[in-house]
Amino acid sequence: MDQLIRLLMRTAYWVRHPPSRMQMYVMAAVVVIAVLCVAIEAFWGWPSGLRVNRVPRDLGFRPL
């Protein structure tokens, strides 16, 4: 199913059956955490200890 149609169907369901107050708090917290992560990445950058280092393809191991 197309992503846009799925989103519109979910939105229509939420209009007919609104989520509880606790679900709304959880969704808001997830959005705030995501925005905070993006802001940290944009202003200070990602810590070098959490970066993924590429492994060379040829490690010298040759199967028989």
N, C-alpha and C positions, 0 to 999 in steps of 0.2 A: 504494500500500500504506500502511496506517495506520502512523504513526510509532512507536507502542508495539509493534506486531507486528514491525516492522523492528528495533527495539532488542532485543527478546527473541530474535529469530533470530540477531542478531549476538552476543549474550551466549551463546546455546547453542553457536554455532560456536566462540567463544573457550574455552568449557569443554571441548569435544572436541579442539580444536587450539590449545593455549595459545601466545601469541606468544613470540618469542625474548626473551632478556634485554635485548638492545639495543633492541628495539621497546618494551619496558616502560619503559626509561630515557627514551626519546624521549617516550612518552605522559606519563610523570610530569613531564618538563620542560615540556611544553606546558601541563599543568594548573597547575604552579607559576607559570609566566609569566602565565597568565590570572588566577589568584588575585591575583598581585602587581599586575597592572593594575587590577583591581577595588578592591584595597585602596588604591592610590594615588589612584584616583578618589574613593573614599569619604572619605579622611582629608584630602587636600590639594586636591582638585578638579582639574579639567582645565585645562591652561595656556591662556590666552586666545589665544595665537598659533595654537593647533591647533583652535580653534572654527570652525565653519562659519557664515558670515554670510549672511543671507538677501539675495537680490538683488531689488530692486523689480521688479514685473511690467512696469510701463510705463516703459521707458527712453527714451521720446521718439522711438523709431524707428517710422515708419509705412511699411509696404510699399505699393507702387503698386497 
